[in-house]
Amino acid sequence: MPTYEYECRSCGHQFEKFQPITARPSTLCPKCRRTSRRLISAGGGVLFKGSGFYITDYRSASYKKRASEEAKGSSSCSGKSPSSCASGAGSCSAGTKGNSKA
């Protein structure tokens, strides 16, 4: 059930009322017992908890395998000198020109 916001037309008192969607709008102010009107509110925020709400939660097995292989491959320059890595020696492509991944 939603919570509706109301404002009294006479005294300006604002209040909330928790009521079913099918219920008629409350017309009396609880403070002065005069007419009130329902306000248009933004509503409550939606909070998603748990797994299954992110695109990465549904990655395919082949994608995960390829990503882990690329992560292992990018660390192959760690033992090499910068000049040998940049020249394209071995399997390192981190420093080569024209071999950028988009």
DSSP file (Angstrom, degrees, kcal/mol; ACC not computed):
  #  RESIDUE AA STRUCTURE BP1 BP2  ACC     N-H-->O    O-->H-N    N-H-->O    O-->H-N    TCO  KAPPA ALPHA  PHI   PSI    X-CA   Y-CA   Z-CA
    1    1 A M              0   0    0      0, 0.0     2,-0.1     0, 0.0    17,-0.0   0.000 360.0 360.0 360.0 136.4    0.0    0.0    0.0
    2    2 A P        -     0   0    0      0, 0.0    17,-1.8     0, 0.0     2,-0.5  -0.381 360.0-124.9 -81.7 160.7    1.3    3.4   -0.9
    3    3 A T  E     -A   18   0A   0     15,-0.2     2,-0.3    -2,-0.1    15,-0.3  -0.928  27.0-156.5-104.3 125.1    1.8    6.4    1.4
    4    4 A Y  E     -A   17   0A   0     13,-3.2    13,-2.8    -2,-0.5     2,-0.4  -0.784   6.7-137.7-104.4 146.7    0.0    9.5    0.2
    5    5 A E  E     -A   16   0A   0     34,-0.5    34,-3.0    -2,-0.3     2,-0.3  -0.845  22.3-174.0-103.1 139.2    0.9   13.1    1.1
    6    6 A Y  E     -AB  15  38A   0      9,-3.3     9,-2.0    -2,-0.4     2,-0.4  -0.905  11.9-158.9-129.2 157.3   -1.8   15.7    1.9
    7    7 A E  E     -AB  14  37A   0     30,-2.4    30,-2.7    -2,-0.3     2,-0.2  -0.996  23.2-122.4-137.9 132.9   -1.9   19.4    2.6
    8    8 A C  E  >  - B   0  36A   0      5,-2.5     4,-0.7    -2,-0.4    28,-0.3  -0.524  10.9-148.4 -73.2 135.9   -4.6   21.3    4.4
    9    9 A R  T  4 S+     0   0    0     26,-2.3    -1,-0.1    -2,-0.2    27,-0.1   0.739  93.8  39.2 -75.4 -22.8   -6.1   24.1    2.4
   10   10 A S  T  4 S+     0   0    0     25,-0.6    -1,-0.1     3,-0.1    26,-0.1   0.928 130.3  18.0 -92.4 -57.2   -6.8   26.2    5.5
   11   11 A C  T  4 S-     0   0    0      2,-0.1    -2,-0.1    23,-0.0    -1,-0.0   0.576  92.3-125.5 -98.5  -9.4   -3.9   25.8    7.9
   12   12 A G     <  +     0   0    0     -4,-0.7     2,-0.1     1,-0.2    -3,-0.1   0.534  50.9 159.4  80.0   5.4   -1.2   24.5    5.5
   13   13 A H        -     0   0    0     -6,-0.1    -5,-2.5     1,-0.0     2,-0.4  -0.421  28.1-150.4 -63.8 130.8   -0.5   21.4    7.7
   14   14 A Q  E     +A    7   0A   0     -7,-0.2     2,-0.3    -2,-0.1    -7,-0.2  -0.884  23.9 163.0-106.3 137.0    1.1   18.6    5.7
   15   15 A F  E     -A    6   0A   0     -9,-2.0    -9,-3.3    -2,-0.4     2,-0.3  -0.962  28.5-129.5-147.3 163.3    0.6   15.0    6.7
   16   16 A E  E     -A    5   0A   0     -2,-0.3     2,-0.4   -11,-0.2   -11,-0.2  -0.864  15.0-165.0-115.7 149.9    1.0   11.5    5.2
   17   17 A K  E     -A    4   0A   0    -13,-2.8   -13,-3.2    -2,-0.3     2,-0.8  -0.991  14.4-144.3-138.6 129.2   -1.6    8.7    5.1
   18   18 A F  E     +A    3   0A   0     -2,-0.4   -15,-0.2   -15,-0.3    -2,-0.0  -0.822  44.5 142.7 -92.0 110.2   -0.9    5.0    4.4
   19   19 A Q        -     0   0    0    -17,-1.8    -2,-0.1    -2,-0.8     0, 0.0  -0.980  51.7 -87.5-149.9 157.5   -3.9    3.7    2.5
   20   20 A P    >   -     0   0    0      0, 0.0     3,-1.0     0, 0.0     0, 0.0  -0.196  37.1-116.8 -63.7 158.1   -4.8    1.4   -0.4
   21   21 A I  T 3  S+     0   0    0      1,-0.2    -2,-0.0     0, 0.0     0, 0.0   0.852 115.4  54.8 -62.8 -34.4   -4.8    2.6   -4.0
   22   22 A T  T 3  S+     0   0    0      2,-0.1    -1,-0.2     0, 0.0     2,-0.1   0.588  86.6 104.5 -78.5 -10.1   -8.5    2.0   -4.2
   23   23 A A  S <  S-     0   0    0     -3,-1.0     3,-0.1     1,-0.1    -4,-0.1  -0.400  79.1-108.9 -72.8 148.6   -9.3    4.1   -1.2
   24   24 A R        -     0   0    0      1,-0.1    -1,-0.1    -2,-0.1     3,-0.1  -0.466  46.0 -90.2 -71.5 147.5  -10.8    7.5   -1.7
   25   25 A P        -     0   0    0      0, 0.0     2,-0.2     0, 0.0    -1,-0.1  -0.295  43.5-107.8 -60.0 141.0   -8.5   10.5   -0.9
   26   26 A S        -     0   0    0      1,-0.1    10,-0.1    -3,-0.1    -9,-0.0  -0.510  34.8-175.1 -67.9 134.6   -8.6   11.7    2.7
   27   27 A T        +     0   0    0     -2,-0.2     9,-1.4     8,-0.1     2,-0.4   0.514  53.2  79.1-113.4  -6.7  -10.4   15.0    2.7
   28   28 A L  B    S-C   35   0B   0      7,-0.2     7,-0.2   -20,-0.1   -20,-0.0  -0.884  72.1-130.6-111.2 135.9  -10.1   16.1    6.4
   29   29 A C     >  -     0   0    0      5,-2.8     4,-1.8    -2,-0.4   -15,-0.0  -0.633  12.8-143.2 -75.2 131.2   -7.1   17.7    8.0
   30   30 A P  T  4 S+     0   0    0      0, 0.0    -1,-0.1     0, 0.0    -2,-0.0   0.689  97.4  49.0 -70.2 -15.5   -6.2   15.9   11.3
   31   31 A K  T  4 S+     0   0    0      3,-0.1    -3,-0.0   -18,-0.1    -2,-0.0   0.911 131.9   7.4 -89.1 -49.5   -5.2   19.2   12.9
   32   32 A C  T  4 S-     0   0    0      2,-0.1     3,-0.1   -19,-0.1    -1,-0.0   0.455  90.0-125.3-116.7  -3.0   -8.1   21.6   12.1
   33   33 A R     <  +     0   0    0     -4,-1.8     2,-0.2     1,-0.2     3,-0.1   0.753  68.2 125.0  63.5  27.6  -10.7   19.2   10.5
   34   34 A R        -     0   0    0      1,-0.2    -5,-2.8    -5,-0.0    -1,-0.2  -0.527  69.9 -63.8-106.2 179.9  -11.0   21.3    7.4
   35   35 A T  B     -C   28   0B   0     -7,-0.2   -26,-2.3    -2,-0.2   -25,-0.6  -0.300  50.9-172.9 -70.2 145.8  -10.5   20.2    3.8
   36   36 A S  E     -B    8   0A   0     -9,-1.4     2,-0.4   -28,-0.3   -28,-0.3  -0.854  12.5-138.3-129.3 166.3   -7.2   18.9    2.5
   37   37 A R  E     -B    7   0A   0    -30,-2.7   -30,-2.4    -2,-0.3     2,-0.4  -0.956  21.2-113.1-128.9 149.0   -5.8   18.0   -0.9
   38   38 A R  E     -B    6   0A   0     -2,-0.4   -32,-0.3   -32,-0.2     2,-0.2  -0.637  32.3-142.9 -80.7 133.9   -3.6   15.1   -2.0
   39   39 A L        -     0   0    0    -34,-3.0     2,-0.7    -2,-0.4   -34,-0.5  -0.606  15.0-117.1 -93.2 155.0   -0.2   16.2   -3.2
   40   40 A I        -     0   0    0     -2,-0.2     2,-0.3   -36,-0.1   -36,-0.0  -0.835  41.7-172.6 -90.5 120.6    1.7   14.7   -6.0
   41   41 A S        -     0   0    0     -2,-0.7     3,-0.1     1,-0.1   -37,-0.0  -0.718  36.0-120.0-115.4 165.9    4.9   13.2   -4.6
   42   42 A A        -     0   0    0     -2,-0.3    -1,-0.1     1,-0.2     2,-0.0   0.692  53.3-138.4 -75.0 -19.6    8.0   11.6   -6.1
   43   43 A G        -     0   0    0    -40,-0.1    -1,-0.2     2,-0.0     2,-0.2  -0.220  34.3 -44.9  85.6 178.1    7.4    8.4   -4.3
   44   44 A G        -     0   0    0      1,-0.1     2,-0.1    -3,-0.1    -3,-0.0  -0.495  59.3-107.5 -84.7 153.8    9.9    6.1   -2.5
   45   45 A G        -     0   0    0     -2,-0.2     2,-0.5     1,-0.0    -1,-0.1  -0.459  29.0-125.0 -75.7 152.2   13.2    5.2   -3.9
   46   46 A V        -     0   0    0     -2,-0.1     2,-0.5     2,-0.0    -1,-0.0  -0.873  22.8-166.6-101.8 129.5   13.8    1.7   -5.2
   47   47 A L        -     0   0    0     -2,-0.5     2,-0.6     2,-0.0    -2,-0.0  -0.966   6.0-155.6-120.7 117.9   16.6   -0.2   -3.7
   48   48 A F        -     0   0    0     -2,-0.5     2,-0.3     5,-0.0     5,-0.1  -0.819  17.1-178.8 -94.5 123.6   17.8   -3.4   -5.3
   49   49 A K        +     0   0    0     -2,-0.6     2,-0.1     2,-0.1    -2,-0.0  -0.895  40.2  24.6-120.4 152.1   19.6   -5.8   -3.0
   50   50 A G  S    S-     0   0    0     -2,-0.3     3,-0.4     2,-0.0     2,-0.2  -0.379  94.0 -42.1  95.1-173.9   21.2   -9.2   -3.7
   51   51 A S  S    S+     0   0    0      1,-0.2    -2,-0.1    -2,-0.1     0, 0.0  -0.487 104.0  54.8 -90.9 162.3   22.5  -10.8   -6.8
   52   52 A G  S    S+     0   0    0     -2,-0.2    -1,-0.2     2,-0.1    -2,-0.0   0.490  78.3  94.4  99.3   5.0   21.0  -10.6  -10.3
   53   53 A F  S    S+     0   0    0     -3,-0.4     2,-0.3    -5,-0.1    -2,-0.1   0.454  71.6  70.0-108.4  -1.7   20.7   -6.8  -10.7
   54   54 A Y  S >  S-     0   0    0      1,-0.1     3,-1.6     0, 0.0     4,-0.4  -0.877  80.3-125.5-116.9 150.3   23.9   -6.1  -12.5
   55   55 A I  G >  S+     0   0    0     -2,-0.3     3,-1.2     1,-0.3    -1,-0.1   0.810 110.4  61.8 -61.6 -30.8   24.9   -7.0  -16.1
   56   56 A T  G >  S+     0   0    0      1,-0.2     3,-0.9     2,-0.2    -1,-0.3   0.663  89.2  70.2 -73.0 -14.2   28.0   -8.7  -14.8
   57   57 A D  G <  S+     0   0    0     -3,-1.6    -1,-0.2     1,-0.2    -2,-0.2   0.709 102.0  44.8 -72.2 -19.2   25.9  -11.2  -12.8
   58   58 A Y  G <  S+     0   0    0     -3,-1.2    -1,-0.2    -4,-0.4    -2,-0.2   0.024  78.3 142.7-115.7  26.3   24.8  -12.8  -16.1
   59   59 A R    <   -     0   0    0     -3,-0.9    -3,-0.1     1,-0.1     2,-0.0  -0.392  53.0-112.8 -66.9 144.9   28.1  -13.1  -17.9
   60   60 A S     >  -     0   0    0      1,-0.1     4,-2.1    -2,-0.1     5,-0.2  -0.331  21.2-114.1 -74.7 160.5   28.6  -16.2  -19.9
   61   61 A A  H  > S+     0   0    0      1,-0.2     4,-2.3     2,-0.2     5,-0.2   0.870 117.4  53.9 -63.0 -37.7   31.2  -18.8  -19.0
   62   62 A S  H  > S+     0   0    0      2,-0.2     4,-2.4     1,-0.2    -1,-0.2   0.879 107.8  50.3 -66.5 -36.8   33.1  -18.1  -22.2
   63   63 A Y  H  > S+     0   0    0      2,-0.2     4,-2.6     1,-0.2    -2,-0.2   0.933 111.3  47.9 -64.8 -45.6   33.3  -14.4  -21.4
   64   64 A K  H  X S+     0   0    0     -4,-2.1     4,-2.1     2,-0.2    -2,-0.2   0.893 112.7  49.3 -62.5 -40.0   34.5  -15.1  -17.8
   65   65 A K  H  X S+     0   0    0     -4,-2.3     4,-2.1     2,-0.2    -2,-0.2   0.934 112.5  46.8 -64.7 -47.0   37.2  -17.5  -19.2
   66   66 A R  H  X S+     0   0    0     -4,-2.4     4,-2.3     1,-0.2    -2,-0.2   0.892 112.0  51.4 -62.7 -40.6   38.4  -15.0  -21.8
   67   67 A A  H  X S+     0   0    0     -4,-2.6     4,-2.0     1,-0.2    -1,-0.2   0.894 110.2  48.1 -65.4 -39.9   38.5  -12.2  -19.2
   68   68 A S  H  X S+     0   0    0     -4,-2.1     4,-2.0     2,-0.2    -1,-0.2   0.877 111.4  50.9 -69.3 -35.6   40.6  -14.3  -16.8
   69   69 A E  H  X S+     0   0    0     -4,-2.1     4,-2.3     2,-0.2    -2,-0.2   0.898 110.8  48.6 -66.2 -39.8   43.0  -15.3  -19.6
   70   70 A E  H  X S+     0   0    0     -4,-2.3     4,-1.8     2,-0.2    -2,-0.2   0.877 109.7  52.5 -66.6 -37.2   43.4  -11.7  -20.6
   71   71 A A  H  < S+     0   0    0     -4,-2.0     4,-0.5     2,-0.2    -1,-0.2   0.894 111.9  45.5 -66.2 -38.9   44.1  -10.7  -17.0
   72   72 A K  H >< S+     0   0    0     -4,-2.0     3,-0.9     1,-0.2    -2,-0.2   0.892 112.3  52.4 -68.8 -39.6   46.8  -13.4  -16.7
   73   73 A G  H >< S+     0   0    0     -4,-2.3     3,-1.4     1,-0.2    -2,-0.2   0.799 100.5  60.8 -67.3 -31.0   48.3  -12.3  -20.1
   74   74 A S  G >< S+     0   0    0     -4,-1.8     3,-0.5     1,-0.3    -1,-0.2   0.681  98.7  57.9 -73.5 -16.7   48.6   -8.7  -19.1
   75   75 A S  G X  S+     0   0    0     -3,-0.9     3,-1.3    -4,-0.5    -1,-0.3   0.367  77.6  94.8 -92.1   6.0   50.9   -9.5  -16.2
   76   76 A S  G <  S+     0   0    0     -3,-1.4     3,-0.4     1,-0.3    -1,-0.2   0.632  76.5  61.9 -72.8 -12.6   53.4  -11.2  -18.5
   77   77 A C  G X  S+     0   0    0     -3,-0.5     3,-1.2     1,-0.2    -1,-0.3   0.525  75.9  95.0 -85.8  -6.4   55.5   -8.0  -18.8
   78   78 A S  T <  S+     0   0    0     -3,-1.3    -1,-0.2     1,-0.3    -2,-0.1   0.816  89.6  38.1 -60.8 -34.0   56.2   -7.9  -15.1
   79   79 A G  T 3  S+     0   0    0     -3,-0.4    -1,-0.3    -4,-0.2     2,-0.2   0.488 103.5  87.0 -94.9  -2.6   59.6   -9.7  -15.4
   80   80 A K  S <  S-     0   0    0     -3,-1.2    -3,-0.0    -4,-0.1     0, 0.0  -0.568  82.1-106.8 -98.0 158.4   60.8   -8.0  -18.6
   81   81 A S     >  -     0   0    0     -2,-0.2     4,-2.0     1,-0.1     3,-0.3  -0.501  33.3-114.0 -76.5 153.9   62.6   -4.8  -19.1
   82   82 A P  H  > S+     0   0    0      0, 0.0     4,-2.4     0, 0.0     5,-0.2   0.830 114.7  55.2 -58.2 -33.2   60.5   -1.9  -20.6
   83   83 A S  H  > S+     0   0    0      2,-0.2     4,-1.4     1,-0.2     5,-0.1   0.901 109.3  44.8 -70.9 -38.9   62.5   -1.9  -23.8
   84   84 A S  H  4>S+     0   0    0     -3,-0.3     5,-1.7     2,-0.2     4,-0.4   0.846 114.9  49.3 -72.8 -31.3   61.9   -5.6  -24.5
   85   85 A C  H ><5S+     0   0    0     -4,-2.0     3,-1.1     1,-0.2    10,-0.4   0.923 111.7  47.9 -70.5 -43.6   58.2   -5.3  -23.7
   86   86 A A  H 3<5S+     0   0    0     -4,-2.4    11,-0.3     1,-0.2    -2,-0.2   0.772 105.0  60.5 -69.0 -25.7   57.7   -2.2  -25.9
   87   87 A S  T 3<5S-     0   0    0     -4,-1.4    -1,-0.2    -5,-0.2    -2,-0.2   0.618 115.9-112.2 -79.4 -10.0   59.5   -3.9  -28.8
   88   88 A G  T < 5 +     0   0    0     -3,-1.1    -3,-0.2    -4,-0.4    -2,-0.1   0.590  59.5 159.0  93.6  10.5   57.0   -6.7  -28.9
   89   89 A A    > < -     0   0    0     -5,-1.7     3,-0.8     2,-0.1    -1,-0.3  -0.439  57.5  -6.1 -68.2 140.2   59.3   -9.4  -27.7
   90   90 A G  T 3  S-     0   0    0      1,-0.2   -13,-0.0    -2,-0.1   -14,-0.0  -0.394 118.1 -43.6  75.4-152.4   57.5  -12.4  -26.3
   91   91 A S  T 3  S+     0   0    0    -15,-0.1     2,-0.3    -2,-0.1    -1,-0.2   0.334  98.6 117.5 -97.8   6.8   53.7  -12.4  -25.7
   92   92 A C    <   +     0   0    0     -3,-0.8   -18,-0.1   -16,-0.1   -19,-0.0  -0.592  26.6 165.2 -80.7 133.1   53.5   -8.9  -24.3
   93   93 A S        +     0   0    0     -2,-0.3     3,-0.2     2,-0.1    -1,-0.1   0.177  47.0 103.7-126.5  14.9   51.5   -6.4  -26.2
   94   94 A A  S    S+     0   0    0      1,-0.2    -8,-0.1   -20,-0.1    -1,-0.0   0.854  91.3  30.7 -68.7 -34.5   51.1   -3.7  -23.5
   95   95 A G  S    S+     0   0    0    -10,-0.4    -1,-0.2     2,-0.1     2,-0.1   0.452  91.2 113.7-105.9   0.6   53.7   -1.4  -25.0
   96   96 A T    >   -     0   0    0     -3,-0.2     3,-0.7   -11,-0.1     2,-0.3  -0.437  65.0-122.1 -75.7 145.8   53.4   -2.1  -28.7
   97   97 A K  T 3  S+     0   0    0    -11,-0.3    -1,-0.1     1,-0.2    -2,-0.1  -0.632  90.7  18.9 -86.4 144.0   52.1    0.6  -31.0
   98   98 A G  T 3  S+     0   0    0     -2,-0.3    -1,-0.2     1,-0.1    -2,-0.0   0.506  99.4  95.4  80.8   4.0   49.0    0.0  -33.1
   99   99 A N    <   +     0   0    0     -3,-0.7     2,-0.3    -6,-0.1    -3,-0.1  -0.247  50.4 144.2-119.2  44.2   47.9   -3.0  -31.0
  100  100 A S        -     0   0    0      2,-0.0     2,-0.4     1,-0.0    -6,-0.1  -0.597  43.6-135.5 -86.3 145.4   45.5   -1.2  -28.7
  101  101 A K              0   0    0     -2,-0.3    -2,-0.1     1,-0.1    -1,-0.0  -0.844 360.0 360.0-100.0 135.1   42.3   -2.8  -27.5
  102  102 A A              0   0    0     -2,-0.4    -1,-0.1     0, 0.0    -2,-0.0   0.420 360.0 360.0 -94.6 360.0   39.1   -0.8  -27.6
